[in-house]
Every structure is written in structure tokens, then in C-alpha cells.
Amino acid sequence: MERVKVPIRFSRGSNDHPDEGWDPKAVPVVKGISIRNVLSVNSTKAPVLEGIEDAPFGGICMKNVSLRGVASSLSWHCEFVSGFTDERPVCVEKQYYGSGWIDH
């Protein structure tokens, strides 16, 4: 990817529903997602991983993810997510859910 504003983004939703009969307590189960062999060049923002408070995204695995051009002062924005990476932990301790990010 070149010149992508946000190189990796998980969104908790758009707050838009197809009809008035939707169940606000029905939440998805998001787990076991792998992101591998990603190269981003000249991205302007750090990745954003936003899970759902009552249904956190878990088992996210990132391997061989390289973000070139993102300022080292920018932190990944993570809420209600947990997973693994083959590099340094990517999420700030107070922002992840459960056991959080574990180096592998």
C-alpha cells in the first residue's frame, strides 16, 4: 500500500441499521483474524483497531506487518481488541482488552 491514510483499520460499526426492528443487544463475534505480509509506505496515521465493548475482537494475529513512513511518535489506537504479533506489542497497555498483545 502506498500513501494510505490509515493502513489498518477495524471499525466497531457505522451506527447505521437497515430497519427499525434491529436488536441492539445482538453483537457480532469477531475472532481469529490474521493479517500477514503487509507493507505500507508513507501512511500518515497509525492503525486503528476498534472492537466493541460488550463483544471485544479477539485472536487478532499480525505477522510480517511493516509500516514505513508512520511517525514513531504515533501510537496505534486500540480499544476492546486482543491478539498476537511477531514484533513489539502494538497496542498501548490501557487500551487493549483481556490479556492483550503478546509477543511471539
PyMOL commands that set and color helices and strands:
alter all, ss='L'
color gray80, all
select helices_A, chain A and resi 93-95
alter helices_A, ss='H'
color red, helices_A
select strands_A, chain A and resi 9-10+34-41+48-50+57-68+77-79+81-85+101-103
alter strands_A, ss='S'
color yellow, strands_A
deselect
rebuild
show_as cartoon
